[in-house]
Amino acid sequence: MERELLPYCQQHNIGVIVYSPMKSGLLTGKMTRERVAGFAPTISAATRWRFRNRQLGRNLELGELMKRIGARHGRSAGEVAIAWTLRNPAVTAAIVGMRSAAQAHGVLGALEFRLGAEEIAEIDAFRS
């Protein structure tokens, strides 16, 4: 998507709204394997897949990276994940879900936080 679709959208002036920039909590730095293992068996198959696929370990590591970067700036991992998503000029908005006022307060700083080139390169290198 980032290599093909987003550049196309930007070139043709098509706005992009991304969904779940914190990857359903995986990039907040608060999710653990134990927490995922304790999910109720009644949750949807799509949700179970998102947390139990072969990428779980990698996503948890990325969440820890977001947490470390955030700590350098006094920001949450969620704020870093949202800022990383919004750093792409083709992205016009992000749908950020939360379940409580505390979660909302934990990411409000993303409205004004911008990652530097060094942090963007660090995240991109991890993802490669």
Secondary structure per residue as TSV (DSSP state, phi and psi in degrees):
chain	resnum	aa	ss	phi	psi
A	1	M	-	360.0	-45.0
A	2	E	T	-68.8	-31.5
A	3	R	T	-84.3	-30.1
A	4	E	T	-115.4	-54.3
A	5	L	H	-72.5	-47.1
A	6	L	H	-63.8	-43.8
A	7	P	H	-61.0	-38.0
A	8	Y	H	-61.9	-46.6
A	9	C	H	-61.8	-42.8
A	10	Q	H	-63.9	-43.9
A	11	Q	H	-62.4	-34.6
A	12	H	T	-101.6	14.6
A	13	N	T	56.8	44.2
A	14	I	-	-106.2	121.6
A	15	G	-	-71.3	146.6
A	16	V	E	-125.0	125.6
A	17	I	E	-108.9	119.7
A	18	V	E	-94.4	152.5
A	19	Y	E	-112.5	135.1
A	20	S	-	60.5	59.2
A	21	P	T	-64.1	-16.6
A	22	M	T	-98.0	10.4
A	23	K	T	51.6	55.0
A	24	S	T	52.5	38.5
A	25	G	T	93.4	-11.6
A	26	L	G	-65.7	-29.3
A	27	L	G	-98.1	11.6
A	28	T	G	-85.7	-12.2
A	29	G	S	83.2	1.2
A	30	K	-	-105.5	-9.8
A	31	M	-	-84.0	142.1
A	32	T	-	-131.8	163.6
A	33	R	H	-60.9	-37.2
A	34	E	H	-65.0	-41.0
A	35	R	H	-64.3	-42.8
A	36	V	H	-63.5	-42.7
A	37	A	H	-62.8	-26.9
A	38	G	T	-88.0	3.0
A	39	F	S	-57.9	141.8
A	40	A	-	-63.5	143.1
A	41	P	T	-65.9	-11.2
A	42	T	T	-85.0	-6.7
A	43	I	S	-68.7	158.4
A	44	S	-	-63.1	154.9
A	45	A	H	-61.2	-37.3
A	46	A	H	-63.8	-42.1
A	47	T	H	-66.8	-44.4
A	48	R	H	-59.5	-42.3
A	49	W	H	-61.9	-43.2
A	50	R	H	-58.8	-33.3
A	51	F	H	-100.1	-10.3
A	52	R	H	-120.1	3.2
A	53	N	S	-70.6	175.2
A	54	R	T	-67.1	-9.7
A	55	Q	T	-90.5	-0.3
A	56	L	H	-55.1	-50.5
A	57	G	H	-59.2	-43.0
A	58	R	H	-64.9	-41.6
A	59	N	H	-65.7	-38.4
A	60	L	H	-65.1	-39.2
A	61	E	H	-64.4	-39.9
A	62	L	H	-64.4	-38.7
A	63	G	H	-60.7	-39.1
A	64	E	H	-66.6	-37.5
A	65	L	H	-62.8	-44.5
A	66	M	H	-59.6	-39.5
A	67	K	H	-63.4	-44.7
A	68	R	H	-64.6	-43.4
A	69	I	H	-63.4	-43.4
A	70	G	H	-60.3	-41.1
A	71	A	H	-59.4	-34.1
A	72	R	H	-63.6	-24.6
A	73	H	H	-116.4	5.7
A	74	G	T	69.3	33.2
A	75	R	-	-120.3	160.9
A	76	S	-	-83.7	161.6
A	77	A	H	-61.7	-36.0
A	78	G	H	-61.8	-41.1
A	79	E	H	-63.0	-39.1
A	80	V	H	-65.5	-44.7
A	81	A	H	-60.9	-42.9
A	82	I	H	-67.3	-44.6
A	83	A	H	-61.0	-39.0
A	84	W	H	-64.3	-40.7
A	85	T	H	-64.5	-45.1
A	86	L	H	-77.7	-7.2
A	87	R	T	-71.0	-18.2
A	88	N	S	-78.6	122.1
A	89	P	T	-63.4	-17.0
A	90	A	T	-78.3	-20.5
A	91	V	E	-84.5	119.7
A	92	T	E	-96.4	-21.4
A	93	A	E	-163.8	163.2
A	94	A	E	-133.9	135.4
A	95	I	E	-88.5	113.0
A	96	V	-	-112.8	113.5
A	97	G	-	-91.2	145.6
A	98	M	-	-150.9	158.5
A	99	R	S	-113.5	-2.1
A	100	S	S	-153.6	163.9
A	101	A	H	-63.2	-36.5
A	102	A	H	-61.6	-40.8
A	103	Q	H	-65.2	-38.7
A	104	A	H	-63.1	-45.1
A	105	H	H	-63.5	-29.1
A	106	G	H	-71.8	-13.3
A	107	V	H	-125.6	-1.1
A	108	L	G	-57.2	-32.9
A	109	G	G	-63.4	-16.6
A	110	A	G	-64.4	-20.5
A	111	L	G	-62.7	-31.0
A	112	E	T	-115.0	-9.5
A	113	F	-	-82.9	134.0
A	114	R	-	-127.3	135.4
A	115	L	-	-77.9	145.3
A	116	G	-	-82.6	168.1
A	117	A	H	-57.8	-35.4
A	118	E	H	-64.8	-44.0
A	119	E	H	-68.1	-39.5
A	120	I	H	-61.3	-43.8
A	121	A	H	-63.7	-37.8
A	122	E	H	-63.9	-44.2
A	123	I	H	-67.8	-44.8
A	124	D	H	-61.6	-40.0
A	125	A	H	-63.8	-38.7
A	126	F	H	-64.1	-40.9
A	127	R	H	-72.8	-19.3
A	128	S	-	-73.8	360.0
